[in-house]
Every structure is written in structure tokens, then in C-alpha cells.
Amino acid sequence: MALHLTEHDVTELLTMDLALACVEDAHRALGAEGVNLPRRRLPTPGGLLHDMAASLPAHDAFGAKLYATGHGAPRFLVLLYRASSGELLALFEADQLGRMRTGAASGVATRHMAREDSRVLGLIGTGGQALTQALAICTVRPIERVLVYGRDPERRVRFAEALGREVTAVVAPVESPRAATEPADVVATMTSSATPVFDGAWLKPGTHVNAAGSNHLKRREIDGLTVARAARVVADSVEQARLESGDLAAAVAEGRLKWEDVVEFTDVVCGRSPGRATDDEITLFESHGLAAWDVAAASALHQLALKRGLGVEIPLFAGQAPVS
């Protein structure tokens, strides 16, 4: 029988520390025999169906993520299989899983690429995904201040209050993107903007940038100057970035970047490429979301759910003889 895990189950099981460990482990697995397939988008009347998949032999697991957009709030599903037998192990409701693993990816990037003495986080974006960005970054660096900007003044105040209850850092809403960016040691963007959300000239030497909101060629959070100033541009998957990174594609078109200079995040995590060489370097991590993160997290959550007795067994394919 497969195990069905609800959003409530996932929220109870998945801590940020575990999400960070799963994302890091996913890239170590990809550095060995793992395979990640980029997201595909299937047009449907009024919307899109998205699918992405990965195989992590180190976990004897493979799986897929499916969701639709354009028909109201998306409903995310992750299917986890045992690779050696093809058995469906679990079906996850995966909205919270997605938020946590996306935030954790920026946390892992910050761990490998930001200065160890980073104290100030500039956060642009005030949605649920922005919250997990901040939680992850505050987990891996001794952040003392979080400067939050969003276009809606009331919403950014509410967001700052909510985040302040989750972290030890002082969280302050600010009036402009510049006020969030200029003092920051780490900058994180999590918006749906089609145009850059800050000016690359505002970044001080040594800043690390996590750009996590844009996963479409027609959207762009980061301007060409930011890309040009970055000594290291790292993508969670260069293959996927070529398909959906509006930030990098625009910089390439402007002549500010060459695709062959973009570094695979797996190479950074596995120690094959440094995250930074000096404290003065500006570094950039482009995050688009990998199925490998979902599969690694799902594998860990499945084991935890079995130990804690969470989830409901669903009798899929009951009574069917295996196909030879």
C-alpha cells in the first residue's frame, strides 16, 4: 500500500534543518549517479500542467512532481517510488514541501557562497515563499537584522511581524528596495516580477544574492548589472536555467554573461567548484526548483512518517498481479 501524507502531515514532519539536509543531500546524489529532469509545461485550456522528475539511486528512490496553474490556487503533488521495485511508496500533498525545499535551497547556497560573517539579510518579497527564504538563511548564517521590502506597505508590516516571531534577528519593514539591498550582506528575492526588483549598483562588495522568484523566460528579478558584477554565477541546474531563467537569459542576450560561465550548484556542493574565492566577491545563486529536492525530501519524510505512524495507507492496485 502507498502512504498518503497531507499538508498537515508534511508540516508536522518537515523542519527547516531537515529541508536543508535534504537539499544538500540531493545535490551530493546528483554529483554521483542521480538524474534530474527539468520541468515541462503542458498548455491546457486556461492554464498549464507542470511536471518534473528525478532519480536518486543513493536513496533507492525516484519520483515526480505534478501541479496545474491557471485554474485557481495550484495543488502540488509529489509521488515517491522505490527505484529497485517500481513500487509506489507515498503520495504527498506538497505545497508546504515546495516552500520549505525552495527556501532550503537558498539556505544551502548561502552556506556555501555567502561570507561567514554575514549579519544583514535584505529580503524582497512578502509571500509564503519569502518566509521560508528568510528562515533558511537565518538558520545557516548569524543574521542579526532582516530588512523586508514589498510593494504593499500593510502587507510588509504584517510579514515582518510574522517573520519576527520565527527568528531571533530583528526584522524591520523598509520603504524601498534600495533600503533593503544597500546594507545587506545577503540579498534574497522571491517575487513574481517581470522586471528587475533592485539596481545592481546598490550591492556592496562581498554581497551574496539568492534569486529565487523567476522561473520563466518572461520574468526577471535581477538586472544585467548584478549578473555582470557577480564573480560567480551559480544555477541549481544550468540545463533548467537555459529553459526558464529570465534573469540569466536576458544577461546573455545583453552580452553580460556566457552560458558556459554559469556554474552547476552540484559542483559547488560537492566541492568541485568554490562558492567564493574572496570576501569582496559578489556571488549570485539562481534558483528555479528541482525535482531532486522534492524526491530527497519525500524519501526522508516517508521514513519519518512510518516511524511516527503518520499518514493513511491507500490500497492502490490492490489485488493486481505484478506485471512481468
N, C-alpha and C positions, 0 to 999 in steps of 0.2 A: 504493500500500500504506500501511496505517496502521502507526504505530510503537508497539510495546508497551514501556512503561517500568515496571520492577519497583520495589518498595520500595527495593531496593539501589541502583538507578539514581538514584531521586529523592534518596535520602540523600547520594549522592556529588555530586550536582549542586547541590542547594538549600542555600545558605548563609543565615545569618540576614540578612546585608547584602542579599542578593538578595531574600529574602522581604519585608523592609521596603520595598525599592524597588517590588516588585510590588503590595503592598497600597496604597501611596501612589498609584501609577500607576492602579490600579483605580478609586480614588475621583476622580482627575482625569478619567478616562474617563467615569465616571458623571456628572460635572459637565458633560460635553459631550453626547454622544449615546448613551452607554451605558445599558443597561437591566438591572436586577437583579430576578429573580422570587423572592419569598420561598419558604422551604422549605415543602413539603407533606408530610404524614404520612398514609400509607395503611395502615389497620389490616389485618393479615393474621393468620391463626391463630397465636397465640402471640407476635406481635410487630408491628413496624411497618416499612414500606418508606418511606424518605425520599427525596425528590428536590428539587433546586433547580437553577436555570439562570440564565445571564447572557449578554448580548451586549455585546461591546466593539468597536465599529466602528473605533476607532483602531488596533486590532491585527488587523483583518480576521478577527476570531475570535468564535465563540460556543461555548458548551459547557454541560455538565450534570454534576452530581454525584449519585451514587446510592449508597445503603447501606441495609442492613437491621439492625434491632436486635431483641433478644429471642430470638435463636437462637444464643447464644454470642457470641464477640467479633465486633464489626461489621467488615465488609470494605468499605472505601471505594474507589469507582471514579470517576474523572473522565474524561469524553470531551471531546476538543477538536476542533472543526470549523473549517475555513476558511469564513468567512462568505460570501465572494463566489462560492464554487462549491458550497458544501454538502459538500465533501469531508471525510471523517473523517481527521484528521491523526494523532491519537495517542490511546491508551488508557493511563491511568495507574493503577497501584495507589497509593492516595492517603492512607494512614494518616499517614505522615510529612509529606506535603504539608499535610494538615489541621492537624497540630500546629504546624508552622512558620508557616503563614499566620495561625493564630489568635494565636499568640504575637506575631507581627509586627504584627498589628492593635493590640494593646495597646502595642507599641513606638511605632507611628506616633502613637497617641493621646497617649502620654506626651511625645513630641517636640513636639506641638502644644499640649498642655494643662498639662503639669507645669512647675513652676518650673525654670529652667535650672540653678540651684544645688542641685537635689535630690541628696542624698547617701545617704539610707537608704531601702531598699525593705522593706516588710513584705509577706510572701507567705503567704497562707493556702491550703493545698492542697499535696499532695506527690506527685501523679501525673505522668505523662509530659507532660500539657498544662501543668502548673505549671512544669516545667523550661523550656519554650520561652517562657513568660511572662517568667521571670527573665532568660533570655538576651537577649531583645529589649529589655527595659527597661534592662539593664546596657549594651547597645550604644548607646543614644541619650542616656543621662544618666551623669554621672560617679559612679556608685553605689560607695560605699565599704563599706557594710555591708548584708547581706541577712539579715533576721530571719524564720525559717521556722517556721510552725506547722502541724501536722497532728495529728489525734486519736491516731494510733498513735505512741508515743514512739520505738520502734525504727525505724519507717519514716521518721520525720522526721530522725533522725540519719543514716540511710543516704542520704536525699535531700540533706541538707546537705553531706555528704561528696562526693556525685556532682556537685552544682552547684559546689562549691568548686574542683573540677578544671577547670571550664569558664569561670570568670570570675575577674577579678583582685580582686574585692571579698571581704571577709571574710564567710563565711557561717556563721551560728550558729542552731541549733535553739533554740526558746524554748518555755516551758511553757504558754502561754495565748495566745488570740487578742489579748488586750489588750496583751501584751508585744510582739507583732508590729505592732500598729496604732498605739499611742500615740507611739512615737518616729519613725514613718515620715513621709517626705516624699512617697512614692508607696506606695500600697497596691494589691495585686493579689489577687483572689480567683479560684480555679479549683477548685471543688468541685461535688459533686452534692447539696449540702444542700437540704432543703426549707424550712429556717428560717434567718434571718439568722445570719451567722457572726461578726459583731462588732457592737458598740454604736456608733452614730453619734456619741455623746457623746465617744468616745475620740479622734476625729480632731482634730488640731491645725489652726489656721488655715493655709491655703496648701497643704494636702494634695491630691494628685490620686489618685482611685480608679479603677482598672480592674476592672470586674465582668464576668468572662468565663465563669463556670461555668453560669449559669442560662439555659437556652433553652427553658423550658417554663413555662406559666402556673401550674403547681402547685409550682414550685420557686422558692426565694427566698434569695439570699445577702446582700442589702443591706436594712437596715431602713428604715422610713419617715423616721426622723430624719436618716439620711445623705442621703437624697434631698432632704429639706426644707432641710438646711444647704448643699447644693450650689448655688452661684451659677449654675453652668452644668451642665445635664444633656444629654449628647450620646449619641445612639444610632447604631450603624453603619448602621441603616436604621430609620426611625420606623415605616414600614409593617410591617416584620417584628417590631419591638418590640411593636406592638399585638397581634400574634398570639401571641407567645411570651415576653415579658419579664415573668416573675413579679415581679421587683423593682419595675418601674415600674407595672405594673397594680395591685399592692397599694397603692402610694403614691397612685395616682389614686383608688382606692376609699376610702382614708383621708382624702382631701381635702388631701393634702400636695403634689400635683402636678397640672398640667393637661397633657394630651397636646399641646396647641398650643404649650406652652413647651419641648418637647423639640426639640433642635437636630439636624439631619442632620449626620452626620460629614463627608459630602461637602462641605457648606458650610464646615466648619472647614478641611479640607484645601485647598480651593480659595480660601481667604481671604475668603469672603463673610461669615463669622461668626468672631469671635475665640474662641480656645480658653480664654483667661482674660484678665481686664482688670487685675487687681492681684495682687500676691504673696500677699495674705491670703485670696484666694478659695479655697474648696473646690470642686473640679471632679470630675465623675463621667462616665465613659465606660462605656456599656452595650454589650457585645459579644455578638452571637448567632451570627455566622458567615455570610458572604455568598458566594454562588456567584461573584460578580465577582472575589473574591480568588483562588478556585480557577482561574478562566479566565485571569486575568492571570499567575498563577504557571505554569500549564500552558503558556501561549504562550511564556514565556521559557525554560522547561525544554525544550520541543520544539526550539527553536533551538539551545540548548546541546548537546542530545543529538545533533543532526545534525552539529554541528561536531566533537564528540568521539568520534563513532562508537559511541554507547551506544544500547541498546535493540535490539529484534528486530522486523523487519518481519513483519506478519501479513497474508496475502492475503485480506482481506475483500472480498466481492463480486467476486472475480476472474472475468473473462470475461463479466460482465454489461454489456450496453449501457446507456449513460446513459438515464434516463427523461426524455422531453421533455414 
